[in-house]
Amino acid sequence: MGFAIASLVCGIGGLFIAGFILGTLAIIFGGIALRRIRTNPSLDGKGLAVAGMVLGLIDVVLLAILMVAIGATLFAF
C-alpha cells in the first residue's frame, strides 16, 4: 500500500509543482503497486494506485500541452 499512497501523493503534487518529475514518479509507483497487488491479492490500495497513475498521466500531458502552447506563442511572429 506504500507505493500506492506514494503514487497518489506524487500525482496530486505534480498538479501544483514539478509536473513532469512527480507525474513520472506517480506512474512508476502506481505500476509497482499494481504489480505487487496482482501478485499478492491480499494487498489493498488498487484504487489509490490507479488514481495516482491517472493523475501522473494528467500531469505529464498537461505539461506537454503547456510547453507546446508556450513554444507556439514565443516563436509565432
C-alpha positions in Angstrom: 0.0 0.0 0.0 3.0 2.3 0.4 3.7 2.5 -3.3 0.0 3.2 -4.0 0.0 6.1 -1.5 3.2 7.4 -2.9 1.7 7.3 -6.4 -1.3 9.2 -5.3 0.7 11.8 -3.4 3.1 12.3 -6.4 0.1 12.6 -8.8 -1.5 15.3 -6.7 1.7 17.1 -6.0 2.5 17.1 -9.7 -0.6 19.1 -10.5 1.0 22.0 -8.5 4.8 21.7 -8.6 7.3 19.8 -10.8 4.6 18.2 -13.0 7.0 16.1 -15.2 9.1 14.7 -12.4 6.3 14.0 -9.9 4.0 12.8 -12.7 6.6 10.3 -13.9 7.1 9.1 -10.4 3.4 8.7 -9.9 3.2 6.5 -13.0 6.2 4.4 -11.9 5.0 4.0 -8.3 1.5 3.1 -9.4 2.8 0.5 -11.8 4.9 -1.1 -9.0 1.9 -1.0 -6.6 -0.4 -2.6 -9.2 2.2 -5.3 -10.0 2.5 -6.1 -6.3 -1.2 -6.2 -5.8 -1.7 -8.5 -8.8 0.9 -11.0 -7.4 -0.5 -10.8 -3.8 -4.3 -10.3 -3.9 -4.4 -9.8 -0.1 -2.8 -6.4 -0.5 -5.1 -3.4 -0.9 -4.7 0.0 -2.5 -5.6 -0.7 -6.1 -7.8 2.3 -6.4 -5.1 4.6 -4.9 -2.5 3.2 -7.4 -4.9 3.7 -10.4 -5.8 7.2 -9.3 -2.1 8.0 -8.9 -1.3 6.7 -12.3 -4.1 8.7 -13.9 -3.1 11.9 -12.1 0.5 11.2 -13.2 -0.6 10.9 -16.8 -2.6 14.1 -16.5 0.5 15.9 -15.1 2.7 14.8 -17.9 0.1 15.5 -20.6 -0.8 19.0 -19.2 2.9 19.9 -19.0 3.4 18.8 -22.6 0.5 20.9 -23.8 1.7 23.9 -21.8 5.2 23.6 -23.3 3.7 23.4 -26.8 1.5 26.4 -26.2 4.3 28.5 -24.8 6.6 27.5 -27.6 4.0 28.4 -30.2 3.5 31.8 -28.7 7.2 32.5 -28.4 8.0 31.6 -32.0 4.9 32.8 -33.7 5.9 36.1 -35.3 
